[in-house]
């Protein structure tokens, strides 16, 4: 987990380099905001996906979690594709 999470810090330096230094504070604020807002919005939506499946013996079926993790995987794959086409300085 530490290996894969360490790449999350790269967005800060990349975002700062894409914009003039005079607005770097604003850019860092926006990166922080959207990082936190993404988690605050995305996690309840994933919970709704799991809850959309009927409970079996007081637990959700494995398919509910498979779909939830598939959505997370597709989101990460989309972010890699979008990042691949970002400007390089």
C-alpha positions, 0 to 999 in steps of 0.5 A, a space after each residue: 500500500 505504501 508503494 502505490 500511495 507514494 505516487 499520489 504525491 506526484 500530482 502536487 509537483 506536476 500541478 505546480 509546474 503546469 501553472 505560473 508560480 504566482 498562483 501555485 498556492 491556489 493550485 495546491 489548494 485546488 488539488 487538496 480540495 478535489 482530493 478530499 471532495 473526491 473521497 467524500 463523494 465517491 465513497 458514499 456512492 460506492 456504498 450505495 452500489 453495494 447496498 443496491 444488492 439484496 442481503 443474503 443472511 445479513 450480508 451482501 453478496 460477493 458480487 456487490 463487492 466485485 462491482 464496487 471494486 470494478 468501479 474503483 479499478 475503472 476509475 483508476 484506469 481512467 485517471 491513468 489514461 487522462 494523466 497520460 495525455 496531460 502536458 509535460 513540462 
